[in-house]
Structure formats: structure tokens, C-alpha cells
């Protein structure tokens, strides 16, 4: 799981960014996927550092 450092609204979803081995990487999630994961899209945009991304499972989780 990677710590999300920033997020950006796209036309039909949100793209999240994280740093991995000194490289900025990203993955996008559509709004339907976020709803299925019970992720608040507005909160993800306003407080991206409160979330983690699991790229292997294509999931976002709230950091504890």
C-alpha cells in the first residue's frame, strides 16, 4: 500500500498520485468504483494524505 500524496478530479473520476522509488506514479478511479469502496470523493480531493492506495488490488483505503 502506498501513501497518496495528492489527488485530482478528472471528467468521470479521480486520479491519485503517490511516490514510489523516487518516481511519481498515479492510478485513476471512476466515481462508481469510489462509491463501491465507500470512499467519499470530496474528502479524497480535500484530504488525499488521509488515504492509501493498493495498486495490486486497485483499491483505496482510509489511513488509520
LOZA-302950 format. One record per atom (N, C-alpha, C): chain; x, y negated, z; residue number from 1. Coordinates in Angstrom, 3 decimals. Each point is the difference from the previous one (the first is absolute). Last residue first. Layout:
N
<r><ch>A</ch><east>X</east><north>Y</north><up>Z</up><i>NUM</i></r>
...
This chain:
64
<r><ch>A</ch><east>-5.380</east><north>-4.667</north><up>8.971</up><i>64</i></r>
<r><ch>A</ch><east>-0.390</east><north>0.048</north><up>1.424</up><i>64</i></r>
<r><ch>A</ch><east>0.965</east><north>-0.835</north><up>0.794</up><i>64</i></r>
<r><ch>A</ch><east>-1.666</east><north>-0.344</north><up>-5.374</up><i>63</i></r>
<r><ch>A</ch><east>1.100</east><north>0.296</north><up>0.928</up><i>63</i></r>
<r><ch>A</ch><east>-0.529</east><north>-0.032</north><up>1.406</up><i>63</i></r>
<r><ch>A</ch><east>-2.958</east><north>1.345</north><up>-4.347</up><i>62</i></r>
<r><ch>A</ch><east>0.272</east><north>-1.112</north><up>0.905</up><i>62</i></r>
<r><ch>A</ch><east>1.134</east><north>0.412</north><up>0.919</up><i>62</i></r>
<r><ch>A</ch><east>-0.548</east><north>1.982</north><up>-5.075</up><i>61</i></r>
<r><ch>A</ch><east>-0.459</east><north>0.177</north><up>1.374</up><i>61</i></r>
<r><ch>A</ch><east>0.347</east><north>-1.248</north><up>0.800</up><i>61</i></r>
<r><ch>A</ch><east>-0.529</east><north>2.186</north><up>-5.454</up><i>60</i></r>
<r><ch>A</ch><east>0.398</east><north>-1.104</north><up>0.865</up><i>60</i></r>
<r><ch>A</ch><east>-0.552</east><north>0.280</north><up>1.374</up><i>60</i></r>
<r><ch>A</ch><east>1.284</east><north>3.257</north><up>-4.614</up><i>59</i></r>
<r><ch>A</ch><east>-0.865</east><north>-0.431</north><up>1.099</up><i>59</i></r>
<r><ch>A</ch><east>0.605</east><north>-1.197</north><up>0.713</up><i>59</i></r>
<r><ch>A</ch><east>1.519</east><north>3.559</north><up>-3.527</up><i>58</i></r>
<r><ch>A</ch><east>-0.731</east><north>-1.157</north><up>-0.531</up><i>58</i></r>
<r><ch>A</ch><east>-1.035</east><north>-0.462</north><up>1.015</up><i>58</i></r>
<r><ch>A</ch><east>3.459</east><north>3.517</north><up>0.439</up><i>57</i></r>
<r><ch>A</ch><east>-1.418</east><north>0.310</north><up>0.122</up><i>57</i></r>
<r><ch>A</ch><east>-0.893</east><north>-1.099</north><up>-0.583</up><i>57</i></r>
<r><ch>A</ch><east>4.736</east><north>-0.464</north><up>-0.127</up><i>56</i></r>
<r><ch>A</ch><east>-0.211</east><north>1.397</north><up>-0.427</up><i>56</i></r>
<r><ch>A</ch><east>-1.486</east><north>0.354</north><up>0.020</up><i>56</i></r>
<r><ch>A</ch><east>1.538</east><north>-4.242</north><up>1.618</up><i>55</i></r>
<r><ch>A</ch><east>-0.021</east><north>0.090</north><up>-1.463</up><i>55</i></r>
<r><ch>A</ch><east>-0.273</east><north>1.416</north><up>-0.482</up><i>55</i></r>
<r><ch>A</ch><east>-1.262</east><north>-2.925</north><up>4.366</up><i>54</i></r>
<r><ch>A</ch><east>0.537</east><north>1.341</north><up>-0.225</up><i>54</i></r>
<r><ch>A</ch><east>-0.102</east><north>0.237</north><up>-1.504</up><i>54</i></r>
<r><ch>A</ch><east>0.050</east><north>-4.674</north><up>3.308</up><i>53</i></r>
<r><ch>A</ch><east>-0.433</east><north>0.711</north><up>-1.200</up><i>53</i></r>
<r><ch>A</ch><east>0.702</east><north>1.351</north><up>-0.054</up><i>53</i></r>
<r><ch>A</ch><east>-1.611</east><north>-3.927</north><up>4.014</up><i>52</i></r>
<r><ch>A</ch><east>1.050</east><north>0.845</north><up>-0.593</up><i>52</i></r>
<r><ch>A</ch><east>-0.579</east><north>0.679</north><up>-1.224</up><i>52</i></r>
<r><ch>A</ch><east>-1.212</east><north>-4.786</north><up>3.239</up><i>51</i></r>
<r><ch>A</ch><east>-0.324</east><north>1.238</north><up>-0.705</up><i>51</i></r>
<r><ch>A</ch><east>1.246</east><north>0.722</north><up>-0.485</up><i>51</i></r>
<r><ch>A</ch><east>-0.383</east><north>-4.450</north><up>2.042</up><i>50</i></r>
<r><ch>A</ch><east>-0.713</east><north>0.856</north><up>0.953</up><i>50</i></r>
<r><ch>A</ch><east>-0.307</east><north>1.376</north><up>-0.587</up><i>50</i></r>
<r><ch>A</ch><east>1.982</east><north>-3.734</north><up>-2.383</up><i>49</i></r>
<r><ch>A</ch><east>0.999</east><north>0.657</north><up>0.851</up><i>49</i></r>
<r><ch>A</ch><east>-0.632</east><north>0.874</north><up>1.074</up><i>49</i></r>
<r><ch>A</ch><east>-2.595</east><north>-2.796</north><up>-3.097</up><i>48</i></r>
<r><ch>A</ch><east>0.541</east><north>1.226</north><up>-0.610</up><i>48</i></r>
<r><ch>A</ch><east>0.995</east><north>0.751</north><up>0.889</up><i>48</i></r>
<r><ch>A</ch><east>-3.854</east><north>-3.743</north><up>0.429</up><i>47</i></r>
<r><ch>A</ch><east>0.973</east><north>0.557</north><up>0.959</up><i>47</i></r>
<r><ch>A</ch><east>0.632</east><north>1.289</north><up>-0.536</up><i>47</i></r>
<r><ch>A</ch><east>-3.105</east><north>-2.609</north><up>-2.683</up><i>46</i></r>
<r><ch>A</ch><east>0.412</east><north>-1.008</north><up>0.984</up><i>46</i></r>
<r><ch>A</ch><east>1.094</east><north>0.484</north><up>0.946</up><i>46</i></r>
<r><ch>A</ch><east>-1.945</east><north>2.888</north><up>-3.373</up><i>45</i></r>
<r><ch>A</ch><east>0.578</east><north>-1.167</north><up>-0.671</up><i>45</i></r>
<r><ch>A</ch><east>0.553</east><north>-1.017</north><up>1.000</up><i>45</i></r>
<r><ch>A</ch><east>-2.256</east><north>3.785</north><up>1.628</up><i>44</i></r>
<r><ch>A</ch><east>1.218</east><north>0.462</north><up>-0.673</up><i>44</i></r>
<r><ch>A</ch><east>0.694</east><north>-1.158</north><up>-0.713</up><i>44</i></r>
<r><ch>A</ch><east>-4.223</east><north>-0.778</north><up>1.906</up><i>43</i></r>
<r><ch>A</ch><east>1.024</east><north>0.118</north><up>1.039</up><i>43</i></r>
<r><ch>A</ch><east>1.332</east><north>0.448</north><up>-0.602</up><i>43</i></r>
<r><ch>A</ch><east>-3.684</east><north>-0.130</north><up>-2.864</up><i>42</i></r>
<r><ch>A</ch><east>0.359</east><north>-1.362</north><up>0.395</up><i>42</i></r>
<r><ch>A</ch><east>1.090</east><north>0.021</north><up>1.066</up><i>42</i></r>
<r><ch>A</ch><east>-1.831</east><north>4.159</north><up>-1.398</up><i>41</i></r>
<r><ch>A</ch><east>0.812</east><north>-0.625</north><up>-1.051</up><i>41</i></r>
<r><ch>A</ch><east>0.446</east><north>-1.402</north><up>0.392</up><i>41</i></r>
<r><ch>A</ch><east>-1.087</east><north>4.317</north><up>3.092</up><i>40</i></r>
<r><ch>A</ch><east>-0.600</east><north>-1.300</north><up>-0.240</up><i>40</i></r>
<r><ch>A</ch><east>0.902</east><north>-0.761</north><up>-0.974</up><i>40</i></r>
<r><ch>A</ch><east>-0.613</east><north>5.451</north><up>0.602</up><i>39</i></r>
<r><ch>A</ch><east>0.951</east><north>-1.104</north><up>0.101</up><i>39</i></r>
<r><ch>A</ch><east>-0.732</east><north>-1.295</north><up>-0.353</up><i>39</i></r>
<r><ch>A</ch><east>-1.359</east><north>4.948</north><up>-0.017</up><i>38</i></r>
<r><ch>A</ch><east>-0.456</east><north>-0.894</north><up>1.064</up><i>38</i></r>
<r><ch>A</ch><east>1.013</east><north>-1.113</north><up>0.280</up><i>38</i></r>
<r><ch>A</ch><east>-0.005</east><north>3.433</north><up>-3.552</up><i>37</i></r>
<r><ch>A</ch><east>0.979</east><north>0.134</north><up>1.086</up><i>37</i></r>
<r><ch>A</ch><east>-0.377</east><north>-0.856</north><up>1.213</up><i>37</i></r>
<r><ch>A</ch><east>-2.708</east><north>-0.138</north><up>-3.914</up><i>36</i></r>
<r><ch>A</ch><east>0.050</east><north>1.416</north><up>0.389</up><i>36</i></r>
<r><ch>A</ch><east>0.959</east><north>0.237</north><up>1.169</up><i>36</i></r>
<r><ch>A</ch><east>-0.183</east><north>-4.314</north><up>-1.950</up><i>35</i></r>
<r><ch>A</ch><east>-1.232</east><north>0.273</north><up>0.742</up><i>35</i></r>
<r><ch>A</ch><east>0.003</east><north>1.450</north><up>0.502</up><i>35</i></r>
<r><ch>A</ch><east>3.497</east><north>-1.246</north><up>-2.833</up><i>34</i></r>
<r><ch>A</ch><east>0.145</east><north>-0.658</north><up>1.302</up><i>34</i></r>
<r><ch>A</ch><east>-1.229</east><north>0.259</north><up>0.876</up><i>34</i></r>
<r><ch>A</ch><east>-0.082</east><north>1.514</north><up>-4.461</up><i>33</i></r>
<r><ch>A</ch><east>0.939</east><north>0.799</north><up>0.804</up><i>33</i></r>
<r><ch>A</ch><east>0.151</east><north>-0.594</north><up>1.398</up><i>33</i></r>
<r><ch>A</ch><east>-2.572</east><north>-2.430</north><up>-3.082</up><i>32</i></r>
<r><ch>A</ch><east>-0.692</east><north>1.234</north><up>0.362</up><i>32</i></r>
<r><ch>A</ch><east>0.898</east><north>0.895</north><up>0.877</up><i>32</i></r>
<r><ch>A</ch><east>1.772</east><north>-3.974</north><up>-1.951</up><i>31</i></r>
<r><ch>A</ch><east>-0.857</east><north>-0.265</north><up>1.158</up><i>31</i></r>
<r><ch>A</ch><east>-0.742</east><north>1.245</north><up>0.465</up><i>31</i></r>
<r><ch>A</ch><east>4.730</east><north>0.728</north><up>-2.380</up><i>30</i></r>
<r><ch>A</ch><east>-1.228</east><north>-0.706</north><up>-0.380</up><i>30</i></r>
<r><ch>A</ch><east>-0.896</east><north>-0.120</north><up>1.233</up><i>30</i></r>
<r><ch>A</ch><east>5.502</east><north>0.190</north><up>-0.322</up><i>29</i></r>
<r><ch>A</ch><east>-1.168</east><north>0.713</north><up>0.488</up><i>29</i></r>
<r><ch>A</ch><east>-1.229</east><north>-0.775</north><up>-0.453</up><i>29</i></r>
<r><ch>A</ch><east>5.822</east><north>0.401</north><up>-1.072</up><i>28</i></r>
<r><ch>A</ch><east>-1.296</east><north>-0.681</north><up>0.000</up><i>28</i></r>
<r><ch>A</ch><east>-1.111</east><north>0.943</north><up>0.438</up><i>28</i></r>
<r><ch>A</ch><east>5.660</east><north>-0.826</north><up>0.804</up><i>27</i></r>
<r><ch>A</ch><east>-1.024</east><north>0.975</north><up>-0.386</up><i>27</i></r>
<r><ch>A</ch><east>-1.348</east><north>-0.713</north><up>0.084</up><i>27</i></r>
<r><ch>A</ch><east>5.885</east><north>-1.030</north><up>0.101</up><i>26</i></r>
<r><ch>A</ch><east>-1.410</east><north>-0.327</north><up>0.167</up><i>26</i></r>
<r><ch>A</ch><east>-0.892</east><north>1.152</north><up>-0.443</up><i>26</i></r>
<r><ch>A</ch><east>5.516</east><north>-1.875</north><up>1.612</up><i>25</i></r>
<r><ch>A</ch><east>-0.865</east><north>0.936</north><up>-0.728</up><i>25</i></r>
<r><ch>A</ch><east>-1.455</east><north>-0.392</north><up>0.240</up><i>25</i></r>
<r><ch>A</ch><east>5.431</east><north>-1.946</north><up>0.482</up><i>24</i></r>
<r><ch>A</ch><east>-1.411</east><north>-0.297</north><up>0.260</up><i>24</i></r>
<r><ch>A</ch><east>-0.853</east><north>0.901</north><up>-0.879</up><i>24</i></r>
<r><ch>A</ch><east>5.104</east><north>0.933</north><up>2.086</up><i>23</i></r>
<r><ch>A</ch><east>-0.777</east><north>-0.256</north><up>-1.213</up><i>23</i></r>
<r><ch>A</ch><east>-1.445</east><north>-0.279</north><up>0.382</up><i>23</i></r>
<r><ch>A</ch><east>3.612</east><north>1.474</north><up>3.005</up><i>22</i></r>
<r><ch>A</ch><east>0.367</east><north>-1.297</north><up>-0.549</up><i>22</i></r>
<r><ch>A</ch><east>-0.758</east><north>-0.412</north><up>-1.249</up><i>22</i></r>
<r><ch>A</ch><east>-1.029</east><north>4.086</north><up>2.349</up><i>21</i></r>
<r><ch>A</ch><east>1.407</east><north>0.052</north><up>-0.425</up><i>21</i></r>
<r><ch>A</ch><east>0.409</east><north>-1.290</north><up>-0.703</up><i>21</i></r>
<r><ch>A</ch><east>-4.729</east><north>-0.420</north><up>0.762</up><i>20</i></r>
<r><ch>A</ch><east>0.526</east><north>1.359</north><up>0.104</up><i>20</i></r>
<r><ch>A</ch><east>1.405</east><north>0.012</north><up>-0.587</up><i>20</i></r>
<r><ch>A</ch><east>-4.497</east><north>-3.447</north><up>1.581</up><i>19</i></r>
<r><ch>A</ch><east>1.412</east><north>0.114</north><up>-0.362</up><i>19</i></r>
<r><ch>A</ch><east>0.469</east><north>1.423</north><up>0.249</up><i>19</i></r>
<r><ch>A</ch><east>-5.114</east><north>-2.015</north><up>-1.418</up><i>18</i></r>
<r><ch>A</ch><east>0.857</east><north>0.397</north><up>1.115</up><i>18</i></r>
<r><ch>A</ch><east>1.427</east><north>0.067</north><up>-0.521</up><i>18</i></r>
<r><ch>A</ch><east>-5.551</east><north>-1.648</north><up>-1.438</up><i>17</i></r>
<r><ch>A</ch><east>1.437</east><north>0.026</north><up>-0.244</up><i>17</i></r>
<r><ch>A</ch><east>0.734</east><north>0.412</north><up>1.267</up><i>17</i></r>
<r><ch>A</ch><east>-5.299</east><north>0.260</north><up>-2.616</up><i>16</i></r>
<r><ch>A</ch><east>0.801</east><north>-0.172</north><up>1.214</up><i>16</i></r>
<r><ch>A</ch><east>1.474</east><north>0.185</north><up>-0.351</up><i>16</i></r>
<r><ch>A</ch><east>-5.019</east><north>-1.357</north><up>-2.558</up><i>15</i></r>
<r><ch>A</ch><east>1.306</east><north>0.631</north><up>-0.140</up><i>15</i></r>
<r><ch>A</ch><east>0.790</east><north>-0.315</north><up>1.263</up><i>15</i></r>
<r><ch>A</ch><east>-5.553</east><north>0.282</north><up>-1.279</up><i>14</i></r>
<r><ch>A</ch><east>1.108</east><north>-0.660</north><up>0.691</up><i>14</i></r>
<r><ch>A</ch><east>1.273</east><north>0.784</north><up>-0.274</up><i>14</i></r>
<r><ch>A</ch><east>-4.962</east><north>-0.620</north><up>-2.900</up><i>13</i></r>
<r><ch>A</ch><east>0.620</east><north>0.659</north><up>1.132</up><i>13</i></r>
<r><ch>A</ch><east>1.093</east><north>-0.840</north><up>0.624</up><i>13</i></r>
<r><ch>A</ch><east>-2.328</east><north>-0.915</north><up>-4.231</up><i>12</i></r>
<r><ch>A</ch><east>-0.914</east><north>0.979</north><up>0.591</up><i>12</i></r>
<r><ch>A</ch><east>0.629</east><north>0.783</north><up>1.146</up><i>12</i></r>
<r><ch>A</ch><east>2.236</east><north>-3.887</north><up>-2.030</up><i>11</i></r>
<r><ch>A</ch><east>-1.358</east><north>-0.100</north><up>-0.543</up><i>11</i></r>
<r><ch>A</ch><east>-0.976</east><north>0.963</north><up>0.676</up><i>11</i></r>
<r><ch>A</ch><east>4.064</east><north>-1.185</north><up>3.028</up><i>10</i></r>
<r><ch>A</ch><east>-0.020</east><north>0.185</north><up>-1.438</up><i>10</i></r>
<r><ch>A</ch><east>-1.463</east><north>-0.022</north><up>-0.451</up><i>10</i></r>
<r><ch>A</ch><east>3.138</east><north>-1.678</north><up>4.553</up><i>9</i></r>
<r><ch>A</ch><east>-1.282</east><north>0.368</north><up>-0.596</up><i>9</i></r>
<r><ch>A</ch><east>0.155</east><north>0.097</north><up>-1.514</up><i>9</i></r>
<r><ch>A</ch><east>3.903</east><north>0.885</north><up>3.787</up><i>8</i></r>
<r><ch>A</ch><east>-0.498</east><north>-0.978</north><up>-0.961</up><i>8</i></r>
<r><ch>A</ch><east>-1.300</east><north>0.521</north><up>-0.606</up><i>8</i></r>
<r><ch>A</ch><east>4.016</east><north>0.616</north><up>4.406</up><i>7</i></r>
<r><ch>A</ch><east>-1.049</east><north>0.552</north><up>-0.850</up><i>7</i></r>
<r><ch>A</ch><east>-0.538</east><north>-1.115</north><up>-0.891</up><i>7</i></r>
<r><ch>A</ch><east>4.592</east><north>1.574</north><up>3.494</up><i>6</i></r>
<r><ch>A</ch><east>-0.899</east><north>-0.992</north><up>-0.581</up><i>6</i></r>
<r><ch>A</ch><east>-1.043</east><north>0.702</north><up>-0.864</up><i>6</i></r>
<r><ch>A</ch><east>2.990</east><north>2.455</north><up>2.793</up><i>5</i></r>
<r><ch>A</ch><east>0.524</east><north>-1.330</north><up>0.306</up><i>5</i></r>
<r><ch>A</ch><east>-0.870</east><north>-1.116</north><up>-0.569</up><i>5</i></r>
<r><ch>A</ch><east>-0.425</east><north>5.467</north><up>1.823</up><i>4</i></r>
<r><ch>A</ch><east>-0.396</east><north>-0.943</north><up>-1.041</up><i>4</i></r>
<r><ch>A</ch><east>0.502</east><north>-1.386</north><up>0.406</up><i>4</i></r>
<r><ch>A</ch><east>2.086</east><north>4.900</north><up>1.374</up><i>3</i></r>
<r><ch>A</ch><east>-0.641</east><north>-1.205</north><up>0.522</up><i>3</i></r>
<r><ch>A</ch><east>-0.314</east><north>-0.932</north><up>-1.163</up><i>3</i></r>
<r><ch>A</ch><east>0.289</east><north>5.487</north><up>-0.431</up><i>2</i></r>
<r><ch>A</ch><east>0.749</east><north>-1.235</north><up>-0.139</up><i>2</i></r>
<r><ch>A</ch><east>-0.793</east><north>-1.158</north><up>0.603</up><i>2</i></r>
<r><ch>A</ch><east>0.400</east><north>5.767</north><up>0.342</up><i>1</i></r>
<r><ch>A</ch><east>-0.838</east><north>-1.182</north><up>0.000</up><i>1</i></r>
<r><ch>A</ch><east>0.881</east><north>-1.243</north><up>0.000</up><i>1</i></r>
